[in-house]
């Protein structure tokens, strides 16, 4: 379909309208003489033909043929040597002194059976459709077949049948792959266009018009797809902390140190800061340390030297505590493709399909196992948009093709003298208006039967008639539903408090209070002392950012089916 219309019935690129070519009207009441030409491995063996020759070509299948050859007594026969020999069958028709030749078949002998009593070699032939495709390179199959393909919905190509791969691609487009009478590979659309041949009154053999219909339960009119797309969300959450000894008078440098020295107390170390962050599952980023100064002769200009024999003590510190975690995100798309009948609950014939696409990415394991060296608050997804789009495209087109295929199972068949069907091929649209039947459809099968004894050359033609009606929606992919807004940057710093023990002015120790706890350097005997520690309490991760995030979306695609003419 192209924008809701069958391919080959819609103008491409907005080109100027062109009138459809005039169909060829088959003329009745003519006399023909006919003959066959059979070449095997390039040799003309027509004179040895006996019995009946048949040719059967159908869309999407290998073309087959059969014939019998009489081998004169005395001529040696080695049946296995005939296998694989090339075969061409030409039909030669003469009318009013005008001779027309038409190639009816090109293939190879696939089996040769010998009857020593009748000295007849019976040959069965095939155009080797499957084998020829199997021998093609993947790139050549892509160019020939087209369609859509995804390893996440189907299977990987390596080590598999190339014929199966071609069928997978064909399953996503309303078309068939077969060989022409001359042996060329081609893909033909399922849709009928303006008739190429019209079989009017008196052109068909009496009582050969036959209609075959599919059972109701085979006429799928709704395909429901559940497509799950799962990936990892890599979170990083940063929080800023700061602490400074209250005895510095909130000054920095030597001035703050001198203030602290006049009423000194225990101090935290850099290791304690790292431990406090680790207790929260955080890593220290961008630390700014206010170190206790090294040994100096007279730093405060009060005549007192300063001796620092403990390294790593801090009068103050600020840092960013960064923590990472991984959240699983599952986007579930519930997609339905349906004809008009498939949209009503009481008339649905449903097929269901389920697909799961899991994105495995090495970054997921590395995110929490490797050291945090930087980064901002927020998240990044290990999604793969190209793989998602390819998988969804295959799922949608395969569902649409399944519905279209189910609505072309009605087959109308009739017979004509082969001389009246010489130009007809599987690529053509045929119109029948004879024996009380009026129908138009795409040719789906051609069977020739040449009875050499009776002198009959009869061709059976079959067309596929689509019925359904309704409009079509373009198979545009649903929008992503997994993205969520980033949390707003905090921009604020948590200032950690201080509690000091050992003096009458000291508060009661609060073990739940974050920040620094310690004791004055000069304490009053008998008074309680506080444990030396520093804690920084981080924020709890919201459940919606921690637990698996499950998101769902639904969408209906209408599938329109052309109403080919069918009147009986």
C-alpha positions in Angstrom: 0.0 0.0 0.0 1.1 3.5 -0.7 -0.6 6.2 1.5 -3.6 3.9 1.8 -3.8 3.0 -1.9 -2.5 -0.1 -3.7 1.0 0.1 -5.2 0.9 0.6 -9.0 -2.4 2.4 -8.7 -1.1 5.6 -7.1 1.1 8.2 -8.8 4.6 8.4 -7.4 6.3 11.8 -6.6 3.3 13.7 -7.8 4.0 13.0 -11.4 1.5 14.0 -14.1 -1.4 11.7 -14.6 -1.1 9.1 -17.4 -3.9 7.1 -19.0 -3.8 3.4 -18.2 -2.8 1.3 -21.3 -5.7 -0.2 -23.2 -6.2 -3.8 -22.2 -5.9 -6.6 -24.6 -9.3 -8.1 -25.4 -9.1 -11.8 -26.1 -10.9 -12.6 -29.4 -13.0 -15.7 -29.6 -14.0 -17.9 -32.5 -10.5 -18.3 -34.1 -8.8 -21.4 -35.4 -5.2 -22.2 -34.4 -2.7 -24.9 -35.0 -0.1 -25.4 -32.4 3.1 -27.2 -31.6 5.8 -27.4 -28.9 9.5 -27.0 -29.0 11.4 -28.8 -26.2 15.1 -28.2 -25.7 17.1 -30.2 -23.2 20.6 -29.1 -22.6 20.3 -27.1 -25.9 19.3 -30.1 -27.9 15.9 -30.2 -29.7 14.1 -33.4 -28.5 10.6 -32.3 -29.5 10.3 -35.3 -31.9 10.6 -37.7 -28.9 7.8 -36.1 -26.9 4.9 -38.4 -26.1 1.9 -38.3 -23.8 1.2 -35.1 -22.0 3.3 -32.0 -21.2 2.4 -29.9 -18.2 3.7 -26.6 -16.9 2.6 -25.2 -13.6 3.7 -21.7 -12.5 2.3 -20.1 -9.3 3.2 -16.9 -7.5 5.6 -17.4 -4.6 6.5 -21.0 -5.6 8.9 -22.8 -7.9 7.6 -23.3 -11.4 7.4 -27.0 -12.3 7.0 -28.9 -15.5 6.8 -32.6 -16.7 7.1 -34.4 -20.0 7.8 -37.9 -21.4 10.4 -38.8 -24.0 10.3 -41.9 -26.0 13.8 -43.4 -26.4 14.2 -45.5 -29.5 15.3 -49.1 -29.0 19.1 -49.6 -29.1 19.8 -46.1 -27.7 21.5 -46.3 -24.3 19.8 -44.5 -21.4 21.4 -43.3 -18.2 18.6 -41.6 -16.2 20.9 -39.9 -13.5 22.8 -38.1 -16.3 19.6 -36.3 -17.3 19.2 -34.7 -13.8 20.3 -31.1 -13.8 20.0 -30.6 -17.6 18.5 -27.3 -18.7 15.0 -27.3 -20.2 13.0 -24.8 -22.2 9.5 -25.2 -23.5 8.2 -23.0 -26.2 4.6 -22.9 -27.5 4.2 -22.2 -31.2 0.8 -21.0 -32.4 -0.3 -20.3 -36.0 -3.4 -18.4 -37.0 -4.3 -17.3 -40.5 -0.8 -17.8 -41.6 0.8 -15.9 -38.7 3.0 -17.8 -36.3 3.7 -16.7 -32.8 6.2 -18.3 -30.4 5.9 -17.9 -26.6 8.3 -19.2 -24.0 6.2 -21.1 -21.4 8.9 -22.5 -19.2 12.6 -22.4 -18.3 14.1 -24.8 -15.7 16.1 -27.9 -15.1 15.3 -31.6 -14.9 15.1 -32.5 -11.2 14.1 -36.2 -11.6 14.2 -38.6 -14.5 12.3 -42.0 -14.2 12.9 -44.7 -16.8 10.4 -47.4 -17.8 12.2 -50.1 -19.7 9.0 -51.7 -21.0 7.6 -48.6 -22.7 11.1 -47.1 -23.1 9.7 -43.8 -21.8 11.8 -41.4 -19.8 9.5 -39.4 -17.6 11.1 -36.1 -16.5 10.1 -33.7 -13.7 11.4 -30.2 -13.8 11.8 -27.2 -11.6 13.0 -23.7 -12.2 15.1 -24.0 -9.0 13.7 -20.9 -7.4 14.7 -21.8 -3.8 18.2 -23.0 -4.8 18.9 -20.0 -6.9 18.0 -17.6 -4.1 20.0 -19.8 -1.7 23.1 -19.2 -3.8 22.6 -15.4 -3.8 24.5 -13.0 -1.6 22.6 -11.2 1.1 23.1 -7.9 -0.5 21.6 -9.2 -3.8 18.6 -10.6 -1.9 18.0 -7.3 -0.3 18.1 -5.5 -3.7 15.8 -8.1 -5.3 13.2 -8.7 -2.5 13.2 -5.4 -0.6 10.9 -5.4 2.4 12.0 -5.0 5.9 14.2 -7.1 8.3 15.4 -7.0 11.8 17.6 -9.5 13.6 15.7 -8.7 16.9 12.3 -9.8 15.4 13.5 -12.5 13.0 16.9 -14.2 13.3 20.5 -13.4 12.6 21.6 -14.0 9.0 24.9 -15.8 9.7 24.7 -19.6 9.3 21.1 -19.6 8.1 19.3 -20.4 4.9 19.3 -17.5 2.5 16.0 -18.7 1.2 14.5 -18.4 4.6 16.0 -14.9 4.9 14.3 -14.0 1.6 11.0 -15.3 2.8 11.3 -13.2 6.0 11.8 -10.1 4.0 8.8 -11.1 1.8 6.7 -11.5 4.9 6.8 -7.7 5.4 5.5 -6.7 2.0 2.4 -7.7 -0.1 4.3 -9.3 -2.9 5.6 -12.7 -4.2 8.9 -13.9 -5.5 8.9 -16.2 -8.5 10.6 -16.9 -11.8 9.4 -15.6 -15.2 8.8 -18.0 -18.1 12.3 -17.0 -19.3 13.8 -17.9 -15.9 14.4 -14.5 -14.5 13.9 -13.8 -10.8 11.3 -11.1 -10.0 9.0 -9.8 -7.3 5.4 -9.0 -8.2 2.9 -7.0 -6.2 -0.3 -8.7 -5.0 -2.5 -5.8 -6.0 -4.7 -5.7 -9.1 -4.4 -2.7 -11.4 -6.2 -1.9 -14.6 -6.7 -5.2 -16.5 -4.0 -6.2 -18.9 -6.2 -8.9 -20.5 -10.0 -9.1 -20.8 -11.6 -12.5 -21.3 -15.1 -11.6 -22.6 -18.1 -13.7 -23.6 -17.3 -16.9 -25.4 -13.6 -16.9 -24.7 -13.5 -19.5 -21.9 -14.1 -23.2 -22.0 -17.7 -24.2 -21.0 -18.3 -25.0 -17.4 -14.7 -24.3 -16.3 -15.3 -21.2 -14.3 -14.8 -22.1 -10.6 -14.8 -20.0 -7.4 -12.8 -21.1 -4.3 -13.2 -19.3 -1.0 -11.2 -19.5 2.2 -12.9 -20.5 5.5 -13.9 -17.6 7.8 -11.4 -18.6 10.5 -8.6 -18.1 8.0 -9.7 -14.6 7.1 -7.6 -12.8 9.7 -8.8 -9.3 10.0 -7.0 -8.1 13.1 -3.4 -8.6 14.2 -2.5 -7.6 17.8 1.1 -7.0 18.5 2.7 -6.6 22.0 6.1 -5.1 21.6 8.3 -4.8 24.6 11.4 -2.6 24.5 13.7 -2.9 27.5 16.9 -1.1 28.3 18.8 0.3 31.2 18.7 3.9 32.5 22.0 5.0 34.0 21.4 7.4 36.8 23.8 9.8 38.6 22.7 12.0 41.5 25.1 14.6 42.9 24.7 16.4 46.2 26.8 19.2 47.6 28.0 19.2 51.2 30.0 21.7 53.3 31.3 21.7 56.9 33.5 24.3 58.7 34.5 24.4 62.3 32.3 27.0 64.1 35.4 28.0 66.1 36.9 29.6 62.9 34.4 32.3 63.1 33.5 31.1 59.6 36.8 32.7 58.5 39.2 31.0 56.1 43.0 30.7 55.9 45.3 31.7 58.8 42.6 34.0 60.2 40.2 31.1 60.7 43.0 28.9 62.0 44.0 31.4 64.6 40.4 31.7 65.7 40.1 27.9 66.1 43.5 27.7 67.9 42.2 29.9 70.7 39.4 27.4 71.4 40.5 24.3 69.6 38.7 21.0 69.3 39.1 17.7 67.5 38.9 17.8 63.7 37.9 15.4 60.9 40.3 13.9 58.4 40.1 13.5 54.7 39.7 9.7 55.2 36.7 10.4 57.4 35.1 12.5 54.6 35.7 9.6 52.1 34.2 7.1 54.6 31.1 9.4 55.2 30.5 9.5 51.4 31.0 5.7 51.1 28.5 5.1 53.8 25.9 6.8 51.5 27.1 4.9 48.5 28.7 8.1 47.2 32.0 9.0 45.7 33.7 12.3 46.6 34.0 14.6 43.7 35.6 18.1 43.5 36.7 18.2 47.2 37.8 21.6 48.6 39.8 21.0 51.7 40.5 23.7 54.4 43.6 22.0 55.8 45.1 22.6 59.2 48.3 24.5 58.4 51.7 22.9 58.6 54.2 23.7 61.3 54.9 27.4 61.5 57.1 29.6 63.7 54.5 32.3 64.6 51.4 32.0 62.4 49.2 34.1 64.5 51.8 36.7 65.4 51.3 36.1 69.1 54.7 34.8 69.7 53.5 31.1 69.9 54.9 28.6 67.4 52.6 26.1 65.8 53.6 22.5 65.5 51.4 20.2 63.4 52.3 16.6 63.9 49.1 15.2 62.5 48.6 15.3 58.7 45.2 15.4 57.0 43.2 17.3 59.7 40.6 19.7 58.3 39.2 22.9 59.6 36.6 22.8 56.8 35.7 21.0 53.7 33.2 21.1 50.8 32.6 18.3 48.3 30.1 16.7 45.9 28.8 13.3 46.8 28.0 11.4 43.6 26.2 8.1 43.5 25.1 5.9 40.6 22.5 3.3 40.1 20.9 1.4 37.2 17.1 1.4 36.6 15.4 -0.9 34.1 12.9 0.8 31.7 10.4 -1.3 29.8 8.3 0.4 27.1 5.4 -1.8 26.0 3.6 -0.9 22.8 0.2 -2.6 22.2 -0.4 -2.2 18.5 -3.4 -3.4 16.6 -3.8 -3.6 12.8 -7.4 -4.2 11.7 -9.7 -3.9 8.8 -13.2 -2.5 9.2 -14.5 -5.9 10.3 -11.6 -6.3 12.6 -12.4 -3.2 14.5 -15.8 -4.6 15.7 -15.7 -6.9 18.7 -18.3 -9.3 17.2 -16.5 -9.8 13.8 -12.9 -10.1 14.8 -10.7 -12.9 13.5 -7.5 -12.3 15.6 -3.9 -13.3 15.3 -1.5 -12.2 18.1 2.2 -11.7 18.0 4.7 -10.8 20.7 8.2 -9.4 20.4 10.8 -8.4 23.1 13.8 -6.3 22.4 16.4 -6.2 25.2 19.3 -3.8 24.8 22.4 -5.3 26.3 25.1 -2.7 26.8 28.5 -3.0 28.5 28.0 0.4 30.0 25.4 -1.0 32.3 27.9 -3.1 34.2 30.6 -0.5 34.0 28.3 2.2 35.4 28.3 0.9 38.9 31.5 -1.1 39.0 34.0 1.5 37.8 35.1 4.6 39.8 33.1 7.8 39.4 35.4 10.4 38.0 32.9 13.1 37.3 29.6 13.8 35.7 26.5 15.8 36.4 23.2 14.8 37.9 20.8 13.2 35.5 20.6 10.0 33.4 21.5 8.4 30.1 19.8 5.5 28.5 21.4 2.5 26.9 18.7 2.6 24.3 19.2 1.9 20.6 16.7 3.9 18.5 17.7 2.3 15.2 17.1 -1.2 16.5 13.8 -0.3 18.0 12.6 1.4 14.8 13.7 -1.5 12.7 12.0 -4.1 14.9 8.8 -2.2 15.1 8.8 -1.6 11.3 9.1 -5.3 10.7 6.4 -6.2 13.3 3.9 -3.7 11.8 4.6 -4.5 8.1 4.4 -8.3 8.8 1.1 -7.8 10.6 -0.3 -5.8 7.7 0.9 -8.3 5.1 -0.7 -11.1 7.1 -4.1 -9.4 6.9 -3.7 -8.5 3.2 -2.8 -12.1 2.4 -5.9 -13.4 4.3 -8.1 -11.2 2.2 -6.9 -12.5 -1.2 -7.7 -16.2 -0.6 -10.7 -16.0 -2.9 -9.6 -17.5 -6.2 -11.5 -17.6 -9.5 -10.3 -20.1 -12.0 -11.2 -20.7 -15.7 -9.7 -22.4 -18.7 -9.0 -21.2 -22.2 -7.2 -22.6 -25.2 -3.5 -21.8 -24.7 -3.4 -19.8 -27.9 -5.7 -17.3 -26.3 -3.4 -16.9 -23.2 0.0 -16.6 -24.8 0.7 -13.1 -23.4 -0.7 -13.8 -19.9 1.9 -13.9 -17.1 1.8 -13.9 -13.3 2.5 -10.1 -13.3 -0.7 -9.3 -15.0 -4.2 -8.3 -13.9 -7.0 -10.2 -15.6 -10.6 -9.5 -16.2 -13.2 -12.3 -16.7 -16.7 -11.5 -18.1 -18.0 -14.8 -19.3 -20.4 -17.6 -18.2 -22.2 -15.4 -15.6 -19.0 -14.3 -13.9 -17.5 -10.8 -13.9 -14.3 -10.5 -11.9 -11.0 -8.6 -11.9 -7.9 -9.8 -10.0 -4.2 -10.3 -10.0 -3.1 -13.5 -11.8 -1.9 -16.0 -9.2 -1.4 -19.3 -11.1 -1.0 -20.5 -14.7 -1.2 -24.2 -15.6 -0.6 -25.4 -19.2 -1.6 -28.9 -20.2 -0.6 -30.0 -23.7 -2.1 -33.4 -24.7 -0.1 -34.5 -27.7 -2.4 -37.5 -28.4 -5.7 -35.6 -28.3 -4.2 -32.4 -29.7 -5.5 -30.3 -26.9 -3.6 -27.3 -25.5 -5.5 -26.0 -22.5 -4.4 -23.3 -20.0 -6.0 -22.8 -16.6 -5.9 -19.3 -15.3 -6.4 -18.3 -11.7 -6.8 -14.9 -10.2 -6.8 -13.7 -6.6 -9.8 -11.5 -5.7 -9.3 -9.1 -2.8 -12.4 -8.1 -0.8 -12.6 -6.0 2.4 -12.8 -2.3 1.8 -12.0 0.5 4.3 -9.2 3.1 4.5 -5.6 2.6 5.5 -3.4 4.4 7.9 0.3 4.9 7.2 2.5 2.6 9.3 4.2 5.4 11.1 6.1 4.3 14.2 4.7 5.2 17.7 6.6 7.9 19.5 9.0 6.9 22.3 7.3 6.8 25.7 10.3 6.2 27.9 11.8 9.6 28.2 11.2 11.6 31.4 12.2 15.1 32.4 15.5 15.5 34.2 15.3 16.5 37.8 16.0 20.2 38.3 19.5 21.0 39.4 19.7 21.4 43.2 22.0 24.4 43.1 22.1 24.3 47.0 24.7 23.0 49.4 23.8 21.1 52.6 25.8 22.7 55.4 26.6 20.1 58.0 26.3 21.0 61.8 28.8 20.5 64.6 28.4 19.1 68.1 31.3 19.3 70.6 31.5 17.6 73.9 33.6 17.7 77.1 32.4 21.0 78.6 29.5 22.3 80.7 28.3 24.3 77.6 28.2 21.2 75.5 24.8 20.0 74.3 23.5 16.5 74.9 25.0 14.2 72.3 22.6 13.5 69.4 23.7 10.4 67.5 21.1 11.1 64.8 22.4 14.5 64.0 24.5 14.5 60.9 27.7 16.5 60.5 30.8 16.5 62.8 30.9 15.3 66.4 34.0 15.5 68.6 35.3 17.1 71.7 37.1 20.3 72.7 40.9 20.0 73.2 40.4 21.3 76.8 37.6 19.4 78.6 36.2 19.4 82.1 36.9 16.2 83.9 34.0 13.9 84.5 31.8 15.4 81.7 30.7 13.1 78.9 32.8 13.1 75.7 31.4 12.6 72.2 32.6 10.0 69.7 34.6 11.6 66.9 32.8 11.1 63.6 31.4 13.0 60.6 28.2 11.9 58.8 26.5 13.3 55.7 22.9 12.2 55.1 22.0 11.8 51.4 18.5 12.1 49.9 16.4 8.9 49.4 16.0 7.8 45.8 12.4 8.0 44.7 10.8 4.7 43.9 9.9 5.9 40.4 13.6 6.4 39.7 14.8 3.2 41.4 12.2 0.5 40.6 11.6 -0.9 37.1 9.8 1.8 35.1 7.0 0.3 33.1 5.3 2.4 30.4 2.6 1.4 28.0 1.1 2.9 24.8 -1.7 1.7 22.5 -2.4 2.4 18.9 -4.7 1.2 16.2 -3.7 1.1 12.5 -6.5 0.7 10.0 -5.8 -1.7 7.1 -7.8 -1.0 4.0 -8.4 -3.9 1.5 -9.3 -3.1 -2.1 -12.7 -4.4 -3.3 -11.8 -6.1 -6.5 -14.8 -6.7 -8.8 -16.5 -10.0 -8.2 -20.0 -10.6 -9.5 -21.5 -14.0 -10.2 
